[in-house]
Amino acid sequence: MVLHPADAPAVPDATARVARAAFPKGCLAMRVRDELDVLFRDVEFVAAFPVRGGPGLSPGMLAMVSVMQFAERLTDRQAAEAVRGRIDWKYLLGLELEDTGFHFSVLSGFRERLVAHGQEERILDLLLERLGALGYLRVGGRVRTDSTHVLALARELNRLEFVVETLRCALEALTVATPGWLRGCPVVDASWQKRYGPRADTFHLPREKEARAGLGHTVGVDGFALLEAVHHPKAAAWLRELPAVQVLRQVWVQHYERTDTGGRRLEVRWREVKELPPGTLGIVSPFEPDARCSVKRDTVWHGYKVHYSESCDDDLPHLIVAVATTPAPADDSTQLAPVHEMLERRGVSPGEHFVDGGYTSAALILAARADGIDLVGPLPPASDRQTREGRGFALADFQINWQEKYAVCPTGAKSRYWGSATTPEGQPRSVVVFPDWECRTCKVRELCTNGFTRRLTLHPREEHELLQQQRAEQATSGWRQRYGRRAGVEGAIHQAVHTIGIRTSRYRGLARTSLAHILSAAALDLHRIDAHLTGHPLAASRHSHFAGLRLAA
């Protein structure tokens, strides 16, 4: 192993001369070193490394290599080869020309240390701290946020393949951990090797519906038998703690049911599709137990969701200032508070935050205003039938007296009841009911209700007034022009997908995938600072020649 100094060295003279000769106009790696100096120092990562033992590779250097690896979309092997053989990377890292680098496996070990010690955010924190000191970020500026889907690093499986692979993975883990115990397990025989020896995608599953159901039932019985053996009092307690066995237990609970029919054995039944757990709970792959299934319009995917927040001040480069990774079904609105906390911790809390409708609600807008942030995003229209159809007396047509707790309809009738209610999510609401004798005799009843009486469901006063005000503002051209600034974040998503390659996760597990997205955000920032330094303008909207042709009406 090559030993490096405890802190980042200056660029050796020989390395600098050869790099200047090879790249007279400079390149990304050289400009990062010249303009940003040393971004990551070893002292920033001491929490992830032991204080005893011999010297090793510089964690600051490994952090820089990890970011450049994403900036240039390299594998671990390619990144290690770049350190060993590329002069621009040696210049960036301050290495001698003769430095032979390190083995590629060091990079995966470094990532594991960051995840294990909660140091994932440290890389982006240090980069943004440096960029802020150079004046590329400001407090009270503008930020915009959007999310995109990320595919898990696992093949999609149908239900039969899924349960077969889950049981096979548990058997593989037990074979590696304790082959003697599995060999002596009374429930495992030679027929299991035929069913679970090869991967499920290497042999043909039955085509007939009855045969597939029979195989699914057999797999279920085998899985329960293995779980009973693992949880037997005479079995070692650590067997049931193996991750693959834990996944097997969860999957069998989700996909099978055992009922007592009065016999000696419990009856095993394969659950119907409608009985499966929701996407937030359902495991979709034994190889990626953190991944979940989600649907957005016509897109169905297994994996995660990543949220990028980008600064968007006109006179500064647009930089990624926050990134958050969640399971695929997680609602966008749940990430608004964490993003604001990240921005405040990094000293770039915005004055305006542009988001789409998935991040907004009246309560969230009010909470953001309490923190000094103007959350700009569309609120959904009222859900009453009259608003949807654009005909009749909508909620906005009623007069609400909050102090005396009554409402007046457009014809002058006064409500008879005002009570409190709670949504399934625990949000407070007020319920207003009008007298049925007034509604029955009303001449314009068909414009108001199809029932005996009209009921109104109201948000708390502050939220209600905000909803009415902003819904009216959203129809104006001024609000739409202001909100148009949010559209630029789509370019950040496009660059992350096509330049960095975040559409499919590089690693398995939510924590490792989150680290990958943090590294991708740092890599995007380096690309954008480089474009700013070289005067490369932001890409404009492309229009075809035909679109600009003037044609007769």
Protein Blocks (a to p, Z undefined) as FASTA:
>chain_A
ZZddfbdcdddfklmmmmmmmmmnopfklmmmmmnmpfbdfklmmmmpcfbdcddddfkl
mmmmmmmmmmnopafklmmmmmmmmmklmmmnopafklgbjafklmmmmmmmmmmnopmm
mmmmmmmmmmmmnopacehiacddddddddddbddddfklmmmmmmmmmmmmmmmmmmml
mmmpmkbcfklmmmmmpcfklcccdfbfklmmmmmmmmmmmmmmmmmmmmpmkbcfklmm
pmklmmmmmmmmmmpccddehiabdcdddddfklpccfklmcfbfklmmbccddehjbcc
edddddddddfbfkbccddfbdcdddfklcfklmmmmmmmmmmmnopacfbdcddfklgc
fklmmmmmmnopacdddddddfbfklmnopajdfklpccdfknopaddfkopacfbdcdd
ddfkopacddddddfklmmmpmklmmmbmcfbdcdddddfklmmmmmmmmmmmmpmklmm
mmmmmmmmmmmmmmmmmmnopmbcfbgcjklmmmmmmmmmmmmmmmmmmmmmnopacddd
dddfklmpccdZZ
